[in-house]
Amino acid sequence: MWIAAFFAFIVACLPAQPVLAHALQPGYLEISHLGAETYRVFWRKPDVRGKAMALEATLPENCTPSIGPESRFDGIAWIASWSATCSGGLAGGQINIGGLENTQTDVLVRYPSSTGTALTQRLTPDYTSFEIQSDPDIWTVIGSYFYLGLEHILGGFDHLLFVLALLLLIRDRWRLVGAITAFTVAHSITMAGATLGYVSLPGPPVEAVIALSIMFVASELLKRDPDTPRFSELYPWSVSFLFGLLHGFGFAGALAEIGLPPGDVPLALLSFNLGVEAGQLLFIAVILVAGYFLKRLLEPRGLLPPKLRMNVSWGSAQLIGIMAAYWLIERVTGILT
């Protein structure tokens, strides 16, 4: 509970988050083969306060032109597209994203191999360029999207706060396992459905309801009565499954911003989901292990009396609820303005 209180306090002290508090904002560069030595290039840069992020995609030296035209704003990001002729093809050439080293974002590059298979490469501020390989490598796609999923969940404070609230609410080990499993199954269903185009919900209202789901679990914590378990404590899997469906749309929104390549959708979707699950399990493990050792350290010394436990649990629920309420107001305001 001390770990929970500390985490909730840190989240509450964070600076104002954007309306999509956990949304990824990567760049995306796609190169597709049109025929012979001609390629179509699509370049998307994130928007930063109404201006394009200072990034420049440069194709290999044998490509003309190697740099595209000025980008235009499409309502979400800054995009540019052009055709390039690359003498001898792309294999062995270098792709570079200038200015990436001065940011905290990533750029996903999709390009064709010499065999026609689409490959994916993730560039970061520490790794701003790469040499194009001629042979396809599925591990590149798996690694890129797995890391994006891991990064997304660990940077998604609203998703983590919901999981934290579940950990505080559910004391029974097997009910907790059932709740986490239901949450995983639910968000996997909607994330896959939304990404593949079978279901669709507008992003801003979904983000607002996600904040509301955190407020609901926090209120259940405050209303807890040891003598009269609430429905959410007796059947936590039903609550986590219902809200997991909504959180899945949030994950799908992140994938939509990245722009999944059509040929690699199943593999990229699976890799991203595995990354999300790995991050979620890592977070749960850290909380449970830290709580276990703190209990073993404090309880024998009489530093963890029942009254203090109740106060810590109550304070954690208050902080979680306040942060969720802030997000709810911010996101609803973003919809209305």
Phi, psi and omega in degrees: 000327176296319178297319180297317180296318180297315180298315180297322179294317180299315180297319182294332182271358180295150175295165182307132179265156174292168183305319174265085192298330186249008188291136173283146177229065180275164169275164182215123178239121180238128177242122181238146184277122179267332183148146181053243180246024182256138183226146173262134182241130175238126186231123180237127180247143179295153177269134178233100178053046175085003179231155178289138176300143186286074178235148179223118179272127181240125178279171178305157184298334182277005179261139178230121352282154180272343178235137185277180180286176179295138183281160178233153183274129181254013181101341179234314182216180181255123188238154174210147178219146179199167176256142180226144176253122184244105181297120180088359180089187184267334186306131179087351180277166183248131173251132183229141174248098180290139179088351181296330181294344181261011183240182174237030183243178177240164173230128178261125182248126176243129185211158181271146173272178180292339179269359179094354179284139180278132179244158181230139178224135179257126177251145183229173177302335178267352184217084192264357180210164177203160177265131183289127179271156181269335182259138180292148180219105182292337180293335176294316177295313182301312182297319182296310184284330175298314180295322178298319177295317178298315180295322182296311183290322180288338175263358181266086186297331180289319177296316180294325180293325176295316179296320178298317179298322176297319179298322179286326184284320188260115181267332181285130186298314184287327175293325177295316177301317179296320181293315180294321178296316179297320179297317179296312180299316184296310183288336175292322180297307184288327178296316179293315181298317181289321180294323181275357175088013180278328178226157182206137174222144178296139186298308184303314177297324178297317179297323178294319180290328175300316176298321179295325179295324178292319178299321180298312181294323177296320178293325176296324176297317181291332182267005184299136176230115183304331182275337182227088180299139179278167181302320182294336177275326180283322182231062185295334181298326181292320179292313182293327178292315181299311181285335176298326177300319179290317180297330177298323177295327176295317177297320180297325178299322178295318179295324179297323179291325179291321180087078181299133177290135185305317183287339185248015186303307182301313181294315180294321179297314179297316181296318179297316181296320177296324176295319177299314182294321178298317178294320179295314179293324177297316179298314180298317181298317180298315180297313184292317180294316179297318178296321180297312182291325176295320178297316179295331181279318187270321187299314180298338181266006179071022182264008181226062180291159181306320182296320179295321177301315180297319181294320179294316179297316179296315180295321178297317179297321179296314181296318179297315180296320180296316180296318179295322179295321177299314178298319180300311180298316182297319183285322176294320177299320178297327178290319186281336183268000000 
